[in-house]
Amino acid sequence: MAELRCGNVTHAAEGPRESDREVAAAIDAYLKLANGDLRLALAVSVADGIAVSKLVSTGFARWRQPRSRRGA
């Protein structure tokens, strides 16, 4: 199975960015969850992204409704 390496592209004067470390940590977590199966890790991460997107959309839609329509 292919290994996924997260290469940090940085300028000579700066170190790795915090967001690069966060992405690398997320990649490692998904690969560990999928026992190293790259395709399964990708599928799970995409499914998580879709679930989070729906959750945020629903929350935002409810937040934008007037109080009387929320049933409060």
C-alpha positions as CSV (number, residue, x, y, z in Angstrom):
1,M,0.0,0.0,0.0
2,A,1.2,3.5,-0.7
3,E,2.4,5.7,2.1
4,L,1.1,9.3,2.3
5,R,3.7,11.9,3.3
6,C,2.7,15.4,4.0
7,G,5.5,17.6,2.7
8,N,5.9,21.1,4.2
9,V,6.5,23.7,1.6
10,T,7.9,26.7,3.4
11,H,10.3,29.6,2.8
12,A,13.8,29.3,4.1
13,A,13.2,31.9,6.8
14,E,10.2,30.3,8.3
15,G,9.5,26.9,9.9
16,P,6.5,24.6,9.3
17,R,3.2,26.4,9.7
18,E,0.7,25.4,12.4
19,S,-1.9,24.6,9.8
20,D,0.6,22.2,8.1
21,R,1.1,20.4,11.4
22,E,-2.7,20.2,11.9
23,V,-3.1,18.7,8.5
24,A,-0.3,16.2,9.0
25,A,-1.8,15.2,12.4
26,A,-5.3,14.7,10.8
27,I,-3.8,12.6,8.0
28,D,-2.0,10.4,10.5
29,A,-5.1,10.0,12.6
30,Y,-7.2,9.0,9.6
31,L,-4.5,6.5,8.4
32,K,-4.3,5.0,11.9
33,L,-8.1,4.7,12.0
34,A,-8.0,2.9,8.6
35,N,-5.1,0.7,9.6
36,G,-2.9,2.3,6.9
37,D,-5.4,1.8,4.0
38,L,-5.2,5.1,2.1
39,R,-8.4,4.7,0.2
40,L,-10.4,3.9,3.4
41,A,-8.8,6.9,5.2
42,L,-9.8,9.2,2.3
43,A,-13.3,7.8,2.2
44,V,-13.8,8.3,6.0
45,S,-12.3,11.8,5.8
46,V,-14.7,12.8,3.0
47,A,-17.7,11.3,4.9
48,D,-16.7,13.3,8.0
49,G,-16.4,16.4,5.9
50,I,-19.9,16.0,4.5
51,A,-21.3,15.3,7.9
52,V,-19.7,18.4,9.4
53,S,-20.8,20.5,6.4
54,K,-24.5,19.4,6.9
55,L,-24.3,20.0,10.7
56,V,-22.9,23.5,10.2
57,S,-25.5,24.3,7.4
58,T,-28.4,23.1,9.6
59,G,-27.1,25.1,12.6
60,F,-26.7,28.2,10.5
61,A,-30.1,27.8,9.0
62,R,-31.7,27.5,12.4
63,W,-29.7,30.4,13.8
64,R,-31.0,32.7,10.9
65,Q,-34.7,31.8,11.6
66,P,-36.8,34.2,13.7
67,R,-37.4,32.9,17.3
68,S,-41.1,32.4,16.5
69,R,-40.3,29.8,13.8
70,R,-38.0,27.8,16.0
71,G,-40.7,26.7,18.3
72,A,-39.4,28.6,21.3
